[in-house]
Amino acid sequence: MKNAKKLKSKKDEGWTFIETLIVMAIVLILTAAVGFNAVKQLDKAKIVTAKSQIETFSLALDSYYMDNGMYPSQEQGLNALWEKPSSSPEPAGWNGPYLTKPVPKDPWGNEYQYTMPGSNGLPYGVMSYGKDGTEGGESNDADITSWK
């Protein structure tokens, strides 16, 4: 009788195929939930990165202005913060580079937009078109600007 109990208990060990499928389904559902949340956080991180980079450009542009008495022209663009412009008007007091690295693209791989003069009577404007890469938009596609 002891041997029969030992045989029966060994036979009952382990999971059935259905139990395994149920566990795999639960794991997949949890993984998907975490994955969707991670994508949302990634979009938020890109927006924060763009805002931070625009703020860095604003500080660098103000330093450029203090050295040269003018902001870079729209044609010179943000690259004037990294390399001394050779086009007119040439900045006589250029003491750059004003950035620690060359001007990056925005977190979505698009060029930042530099306007001179800027919006709302400001001397300049720096803008990222956001995730969609086009002007306007809402939520993750919204433009990120130096004047808002």
Secondary structure as the mmCIF struct_conf table of DSSP 4:
data_model
#
loop_
_struct_conf.conf_type_id
_struct_conf.id
_struct_conf.beg_label_comp_id
_struct_conf.beg_label_asym_id
_struct_conf.beg_label_seq_id
_struct_conf.end_label_comp_id
_struct_conf.end_label_asym_id
_struct_conf.end_label_seq_id
HELX_RH_AL_P HELX_RH_AL_P1 LYS A 2 ASP A 12
BEND BEND1 GLY A 14 GLY A 14
HELX_RH_AL_P HELX_RH_AL_P2 PHE A 17 ASN A 68
BEND BEND2 GLY A 69 MET A 70
HELX_LH_PP_P HELX_LH_PP_P1 TYR A 71 SER A 73
TURN_TY1_P TURN_TY1_P1 GLN A 74 GLN A 76
HELX_RH_3T_P HELX_RH_3T_P1 LEU A 78 LEU A 81
TURN_TY1_P TURN_TY1_P2 TRP A 82 TRP A 82
BEND BEND3 GLU A 83 GLU A 83
BEND BEND4 SER A 87 PRO A 89
HELX_LH_PP_P HELX_LH_PP_P2 GLU A 90 GLU A 90
TURN_TY1_P TURN_TY1_P3 ALA A 92 GLY A 93
BEND BEND5 LEU A 99 LYS A 101
HELX_LH_PP_P HELX_LH_PP_P3 PRO A 102 ASP A 106
TURN_TY1_P TURN_TY1_P4 PRO A 107 TRP A 108
BEND BEND6 GLY A 109 GLY A 109
HELX_LH_PP_P HELX_LH_PP_P4 GLU A 111 TYR A 112
STRN STRN1 GLN A 113 THR A 115
BEND BEND7 MET A 116 PRO A 117
HELX_RH_3T_P HELX_RH_3T_P2 SER A 119 GLY A 121
BEND BEND8 PRO A 123 PRO A 123
STRN STRN2 GLY A 125 SER A 128
TURN_TY1_P TURN_TY1_P5 GLY A 130 GLY A 133
BEND BEND9 THR A 134 GLU A 135
BEND BEND10 GLU A 138 GLU A 138
HELX_RH_3T_P HELX_RH_3T_P3 SER A 139 ASP A 141
BEND BEND11 ALA A 142 ALA A 142
STRN STRN3 ILE A 144 THR A 145
BEND BEND12 SER A 146 SER A 146
#
